[in-house]
Amino acid sequence: MSEEIPEAGTKKRLDIQKLLKSVLAFDSSDLHLVVGSEPQIRIDKELRALNLPVMDANDIETMAYSLIEDKQKKIFEEENELDFSFELKDIGRFRANYYRTIHGIACAFRMIPIDIPTLDEYGNPPIFKELIKKEKGLILVTGPTGSGKSTTLASMLHEINLTERRHIITVEDPVEFVHKNIKSLFSQRDVGSTTKSFAAALKYSLRQDPDIILIGEMRDAETIGAALTAAETGHLVFGTLHTNSAPGTINRIIDVFDGDAQAQVRAQLASSLIAVISQTLIPKVGGGKVATQEILITNPAIQNQIREDKVHQLYSQMQLNQTETHMSTQTQILIDLLQKNIISKENAIKNSNRPEELISMLGAL
């Protein structure tokens, strides 16, 4: 860690701004405030307690309410849940979630970089620069919570911002990365405060002359349907889902719809899908994290398999002629990282979406 963790002392009021500053100081990703515990931060996927007094319900309520307005407080007290983002001068930008436990209010804060990394700085494959040049279609970045989906998408939009003159509308809950207008023009909308819902924002976005639309989360059939329509009608659409693999993402989208509608959705996906990038962050040997990105890029064979309800064959297709197709499977990426001694075997297996395949391939090496 970059500085000494303060010694425990007598009970005194904790300062939320100092706690949030510790997230930056210790190069961590998250801060957790839960009644009956010291404040805890997450470093390389592991929680570590700061050597500070145990918090009670009043401590957390005081800190939590100091960051929000009366309108947000009312929403939280009515719904017992609150998502929002905010920026503190000289500290950074954060995504926050307040929730209520049996012991009182709890808070989770996620650090968001103010300076958006470029695709090269983030270490993304060169094919990403080709994908973002598409005029229309659907690009999905998927993975579990904390897998870096938002950062990957922000880097893609930032690359467009550096090189293209486009109107980019983002719809998020809440807005995380704040983009400055460089070459492109950004209209960023926050669900709950600047628009009623993802579906409503998407419906009206088509009248706002967008070139590119980012959907922070494709949660339901209405939102997914609107995204597919936008992708079909001349817009480049980016979206996220909480899925662990590229084929699993296709199944999740189709399964959201009733049986009678699934054939139509498969046809829309087959014609509009450009790529699925399924991402996981894995701890590196010696500290830090590395992204593994399983990549599916549509071609005529992939389109036919989606249209004909043969999604189970997609994985085999992803393994063929990868030099030409630029596709990759997570297993292959994990093996490459293991051979380079970047990650441990234990973490590779723990984070694999096909552990049996990985173990079998490792045994054959």
C-alpha positions as CSV (number, residue, x, y, z in Angstrom):
1,M,0.0,0.0,0.0
2,S,1.1,3.5,-0.7
3,E,0.8,4.9,2.8
4,E,0.5,3.7,6.4
5,I,-3.0,2.6,7.5
6,P,-3.8,4.8,10.5
7,E,-3.6,3.3,14.0
8,A,-6.9,2.6,15.8
9,G,-7.6,5.2,18.4
10,T,-10.4,6.4,20.6
11,K,-13.9,6.6,19.2
12,K,-14.3,9.7,17.0
13,R,-16.5,10.7,14.1
14,L,-15.3,9.3,10.8
15,D,-14.8,11.6,7.9
16,I,-16.4,10.2,4.7
17,Q,-14.2,12.3,2.4
18,K,-11.0,11.0,4.1
19,L,-12.4,7.4,3.8
20,L,-13.0,8.0,0.1
21,K,-9.5,9.5,-0.3
22,S,-8.2,6.2,1.1
23,V,-9.6,4.4,-1.9
24,L,-7.4,6.5,-4.1
25,A,-4.4,6.4,-1.7
26,F,-4.3,2.6,-1.5
27,D,-5.0,2.0,-5.2
28,S,-8.2,0.1,-4.3
29,S,-11.5,-0.2,-6.2
30,D,-14.2,0.0,-3.6
31,L,-15.1,1.2,-0.1
32,H,-17.6,-0.6,2.1
33,L,-19.4,0.8,5.1
34,V,-21.4,-1.7,7.1
35,V,-22.7,-1.5,10.7
36,G,-20.6,-3.5,13.2
37,S,-17.4,-3.4,11.1
38,E,-14.5,-1.1,10.4
39,P,-14.5,0.6,7.0
40,Q,-13.2,-1.9,4.4
41,I,-11.6,-1.4,1.0
42,R,-11.1,-3.9,-1.9
43,I,-7.7,-4.4,-3.3
44,D,-7.2,-7.0,-6.1
45,K,-10.6,-8.6,-5.4
46,E,-9.9,-9.0,-1.6
47,L,-11.5,-6.9,1.2
48,R,-9.1,-5.4,3.7
49,A,-10.2,-3.6,6.9
50,L,-8.8,-0.2,7.6
51,N,-7.5,0.0,11.1
52,L,-10.2,2.3,12.3
53,P,-13.1,2.2,14.8
54,V,-16.0,-0.1,14.3
55,M,-18.9,1.8,12.9
56,D,-22.4,2.0,14.4
57,A,-25.7,2.9,12.6
58,N,-25.4,6.6,13.5
59,D,-21.9,6.8,12.1
60,I,-22.9,5.5,8.7
61,E,-26.2,7.4,8.5
62,T,-24.3,10.7,9.2
63,M,-21.7,10.0,6.5
64,A,-24.2,8.7,4.0
65,Y,-26.6,11.6,4.2
66,S,-23.8,14.1,4.0
67,L,-23.3,13.2,0.4
68,I,-26.9,13.3,-0.9
69,E,-29.6,15.9,-1.4
70,D,-33.0,15.9,0.2
71,K,-34.6,14.5,-3.0
72,Q,-32.2,11.5,-2.9
73,K,-32.7,11.0,0.8
74,K,-36.5,10.8,0.2
75,I,-36.1,8.2,-2.5
76,F,-33.8,6.2,-0.3
77,E,-36.2,6.3,2.7
78,E,-39.1,5.2,0.5
79,E,-37.3,2.5,-1.5
80,N,-34.4,1.4,0.8
81,E,-32.1,1.5,-2.2
82,L,-30.3,4.3,-3.9
83,D,-27.8,4.4,-6.9
84,F,-26.0,7.6,-7.8
85,S,-22.6,8.9,-8.8
86,F,-20.7,12.0,-7.6
87,E,-17.3,13.7,-7.8
88,L,-15.3,15.1,-5.0
89,K,-12.7,17.7,-5.8
90,D,-9.1,16.5,-5.5
91,I,-10.3,13.0,-4.6
92,G,-12.1,11.5,-7.6
93,R,-15.4,10.3,-9.0
94,F,-17.4,7.5,-7.4
95,R,-20.5,5.3,-8.1
96,A,-22.4,4.8,-4.9
97,N,-25.1,2.4,-3.7
98,Y,-26.9,2.8,-0.4
99,Y,-29.0,-0.1,0.9
100,R,-30.5,-1.0,4.3
101,T,-29.6,-4.0,6.3
102,I,-31.2,-5.4,9.5
103,H,-28.7,-3.2,11.4
104,G,-29.0,0.0,9.5
105,I,-27.8,1.8,6.4
106,A,-24.9,0.3,4.4
107,C,-22.9,1.8,1.6
108,A,-20.7,0.6,-1.3
109,F,-18.6,3.1,-3.2
110,R,-16.8,2.3,-6.5
111,M,-13.9,4.4,-7.7
112,I,-14.3,5.7,-11.3
113,P,-11.2,7.2,-13.0
114,I,-11.6,10.8,-14.0
115,D,-9.1,10.4,-16.8
116,I,-10.6,7.9,-19.3
117,P,-7.9,5.4,-20.6
118,T,-7.5,4.9,-24.3
119,L,-7.9,1.5,-25.8
120,D,-4.1,1.1,-26.0
121,E,-3.5,2.3,-22.4
122,Y,-6.1,-0.2,-21.2
123,G,-4.4,-3.0,-23.1
124,N,-7.3,-3.9,-25.3
125,P,-6.9,-6.0,-28.5
126,P,-6.3,-4.1,-31.8
127,I,-9.6,-5.5,-33.2
128,F,-11.5,-3.1,-30.8
129,K,-10.4,-0.2,-33.0
130,E,-11.9,-1.8,-36.0
131,L,-15.2,-2.7,-34.2
132,I,-15.9,0.9,-33.2
133,K,-15.6,2.1,-36.8
134,K,-18.8,0.3,-37.7
135,E,-21.7,2.6,-38.8
136,K,-24.4,0.5,-37.3
137,G,-25.0,-2.7,-35.3
138,L,-24.8,-3.9,-31.7
139,I,-21.6,-4.4,-29.6
140,L,-22.1,-6.0,-26.2
141,V,-19.6,-6.0,-23.3
142,T,-20.5,-8.5,-20.7
143,G,-19.3,-9.9,-17.4
144,P,-20.0,-10.1,-13.7
145,T,-20.1,-7.0,-11.5
146,G,-16.6,-5.5,-11.1
147,S,-15.2,-7.0,-14.3
148,G,-14.3,-3.7,-15.9
149,K,-17.2,-3.5,-18.4
150,S,-17.7,0.2,-17.8
151,T,-14.0,1.0,-18.3
152,T,-13.9,-1.0,-21.5
153,L,-16.9,0.8,-22.9
154,A,-15.7,4.2,-21.8
155,S,-12.4,3.5,-23.6
156,M,-14.2,2.6,-26.8
157,L,-16.3,5.8,-26.7
158,H,-13.2,7.8,-25.8
159,E,-11.4,6.4,-28.8
160,I,-14.4,7.4,-31.0
161,N,-14.3,10.9,-29.3
162,L,-10.6,11.3,-30.3
163,T,-11.1,10.3,-33.9
164,E,-14.7,10.8,-35.1
165,R,-17.3,13.6,-35.2
166,R,-20.3,11.7,-33.8
167,H,-23.3,12.5,-31.6
168,I,-23.1,9.9,-28.7
169,I,-26.0,9.5,-26.3
170,T,-25.3,7.5,-23.1
171,V,-28.1,6.2,-20.8
172,E,-26.8,4.9,-17.5
173,D,-27.9,4.2,-14.0
174,P,-26.0,6.1,-12.7
175,V,-23.6,7.9,-15.1
176,E,-20.1,6.8,-14.3
177,F,-17.4,8.1,-16.7
178,V,-18.0,11.7,-17.7
179,H,-16.8,12.4,-21.2
180,K,-15.6,15.8,-22.5
181,N,-16.5,16.8,-26.0
182,I,-13.3,16.5,-28.1
183,K,-14.3,15.6,-31.6
184,S,-17.6,14.0,-30.7
185,L,-20.7,15.5,-29.0
186,F,-21.9,13.7,-25.8
187,S,-25.4,13.7,-24.4
188,Q,-25.2,11.8,-21.1
189,R,-28.4,10.8,-19.3
190,D,-28.9,9.5,-15.8
191,V,-31.8,7.1,-15.2
192,G,-33.9,8.5,-12.4
193,S,-32.7,12.1,-12.5
194,T,-32.6,13.0,-16.2
195,T,-34.8,10.3,-17.7
196,K,-37.5,8.0,-16.3
197,S,-36.1,4.7,-17.5
198,F,-33.7,3.0,-20.0
199,A,-36.7,2.2,-22.3
200,A,-38.0,5.7,-22.2
201,A,-34.6,7.2,-23.0
202,L,-34.1,4.8,-25.9
203,K,-37.5,5.5,-27.3
204,Y,-36.9,9.2,-27.5
205,S,-33.2,9.0,-28.3
206,L,-34.0,8.1,-31.9
207,R,-35.5,11.6,-32.3
208,Q,-32.3,13.2,-30.9
209,D,-30.2,12.5,-34.0
210,P,-27.7,10.1,-32.4
211,D,-24.9,8.3,-34.3
212,I,-24.0,6.1,-31.3
213,I,-26.1,5.0,-28.3
214,L,-24.7,3.5,-25.1
215,I,-27.1,1.5,-22.9
216,G,-25.7,1.1,-19.4
217,E,-27.6,-2.1,-18.7
218,M,-29.9,-4.1,-20.9
219,R,-32.2,-5.3,-18.2
220,D,-35.5,-6.3,-19.7
221,A,-37.3,-7.2,-22.9
222,E,-38.5,-3.6,-23.6
223,T,-34.9,-2.2,-23.4
224,I,-33.4,-5.0,-25.3
225,G,-36.0,-4.7,-28.0
226,A,-35.4,-1.0,-28.4
227,A,-31.7,-1.6,-28.6
228,L,-32.1,-4.1,-31.4
229,T,-34.4,-1.8,-33.3
230,A,-31.8,1.1,-32.9
231,A,-29.0,-1.2,-34.1
232,E,-31.1,-2.2,-37.1
233,T,-32.0,1.4,-38.1
234,G,-28.6,2.8,-38.7
235,H,-27.1,3.4,-35.2
236,L,-24.1,1.9,-33.5
237,V,-25.3,0.6,-30.1
238,F,-23.2,-0.4,-27.2
239,G,-24.7,-2.4,-24.3
240,T,-23.9,-4.5,-21.2
241,L,-25.3,-7.6,-19.6
242,H,-24.3,-9.6,-16.6
243,T,-23.3,-12.8,-18.5
244,N,-20.1,-14.8,-18.3
245,S,-19.5,-16.0,-21.8
246,A,-20.2,-14.9,-25.4
247,P,-22.6,-17.8,-26.2
248,G,-24.3,-17.3,-22.8
249,T,-25.0,-13.7,-23.7
250,I,-26.9,-14.7,-26.9
251,N,-29.0,-17.2,-24.9
252,R,-29.7,-14.6,-22.2
253,I,-31.0,-12.1,-24.7
254,I,-33.3,-14.6,-26.5
255,D,-34.6,-16.1,-23.2
256,V,-35.8,-12.7,-22.0
257,F,-38.5,-12.9,-24.6
258,D,-41.6,-15.1,-24.7
259,G,-41.5,-18.2,-26.9
260,D,-43.5,-16.6,-29.8
261,A,-41.1,-13.6,-30.0
262,Q,-37.9,-15.6,-29.9
263,A,-37.7,-16.3,-33.6
264,Q,-38.0,-12.6,-34.4
265,V,-35.3,-11.8,-31.8
266,R,-32.9,-14.4,-33.2
267,A,-33.4,-12.8,-36.7
268,Q,-32.7,-9.3,-35.3
269,L,-29.6,-10.5,-33.5
270,A,-28.3,-12.4,-36.5
271,S,-28.6,-9.2,-38.6
272,S,-27.5,-6.6,-36.1
273,L,-25.0,-8.1,-33.7
274,I,-21.4,-7.1,-34.4
275,A,-19.5,-8.5,-31.4
276,V,-19.8,-9.9,-27.9
277,I,-16.9,-9.2,-25.5
278,S,-17.2,-11.2,-22.3
279,Q,-14.8,-9.9,-19.7
280,T,-13.3,-11.0,-16.3
281,L,-10.7,-9.3,-14.1
282,I,-8.2,-11.8,-12.5
283,P,-5.6,-11.0,-9.9
284,K,-2.0,-10.9,-11.3
285,V,0.9,-12.6,-9.7
286,G,2.6,-9.9,-7.6
287,G,-0.5,-7.6,-7.5
288,G,-2.8,-5.8,-9.8
289,K,-5.4,-7.3,-12.1
290,V,-5.5,-8.4,-15.8
291,A,-8.6,-8.5,-18.0
292,T,-9.5,-11.7,-19.9
293,Q,-11.7,-11.0,-22.9
294,E,-13.6,-13.7,-24.7
295,I,-14.5,-12.3,-28.1
296,L,-17.2,-13.4,-30.5
297,I,-17.4,-11.5,-33.8
298,T,-20.2,-12.2,-36.2
299,N,-19.7,-13.7,-39.6
300,P,-22.0,-15.6,-41.9
301,A,-21.6,-18.8,-40.0
302,I,-22.2,-17.2,-36.7
303,Q,-25.3,-15.4,-38.1
304,N,-26.8,-18.6,-39.4
305,Q,-26.2,-20.4,-36.1
306,I,-28.0,-17.6,-34.2
307,R,-30.9,-17.5,-36.7
308,E,-31.3,-21.3,-36.8
309,D,-31.3,-21.6,-32.9
310,K,-28.0,-23.4,-32.9
311,V,-26.3,-21.2,-30.2
312,H,-24.7,-24.3,-28.7
313,Q,-22.5,-24.5,-31.8
314,L,-21.1,-20.9,-31.4
315,Y,-18.3,-21.9,-29.1
316,S,-16.8,-24.4,-31.7
317,Q,-17.1,-21.7,-34.4
318,M,-15.2,-19.3,-32.1
319,Q,-12.3,-21.7,-32.0
320,L,-11.8,-21.8,-35.8
321,N,-9.3,-19.7,-37.8
322,Q,-8.8,-17.2,-35.0
323,T,-6.0,-15.4,-36.8
324,E,-8.4,-14.4,-39.5
325,T,-11.6,-14.0,-37.4
326,H,-9.9,-12.2,-34.4
327,M,-12.1,-14.3,-32.1
328,S,-10.9,-15.8,-28.9
329,T,-12.1,-18.0,-26.1
330,Q,-11.5,-17.4,-22.4
331,T,-9.7,-20.7,-22.0
332,Q,-7.1,-19.8,-24.6
333,I,-6.5,-16.5,-23.0
334,L,-6.1,-18.0,-19.5
335,I,-3.6,-20.6,-20.9
336,D,-1.6,-17.8,-22.5
337,L,-1.6,-15.8,-19.2
338,L,-0.5,-18.9,-17.3
339,Q,2.4,-19.6,-19.7
340,K,3.6,-16.0,-19.3
341,N,3.3,-16.4,-15.5
342,I,1.0,-13.4,-15.3
343,I,-1.7,-15.2,-13.3
344,S,-1.7,-18.3,-11.0
345,K,-3.2,-21.6,-11.8
346,E,-5.5,-21.3,-8.8
347,N,-6.9,-18.0,-10.0
348,A,-7.2,-19.2,-13.6
349,I,-9.4,-22.1,-12.6
350,K,-11.4,-20.1,-10.1
351,N,-12.3,-17.5,-12.7
352,S,-12.8,-19.8,-15.7
353,N,-16.2,-20.1,-17.2
354,R,-15.2,-23.6,-18.5
355,P,-12.9,-25.0,-15.7
356,E,-13.1,-28.6,-16.9
357,E,-11.9,-27.6,-20.3
358,L,-9.1,-25.5,-18.8
359,I,-7.9,-28.3,-16.6
360,S,-8.0,-30.8,-19.4
361,M,-6.0,-28.5,-21.7
362,L,-3.4,-27.7,-19.0
363,G,-2.9,-31.4,-18.5
364,A,-2.2,-31.8,-22.2
365,L,0.6,-29.2,-22.2
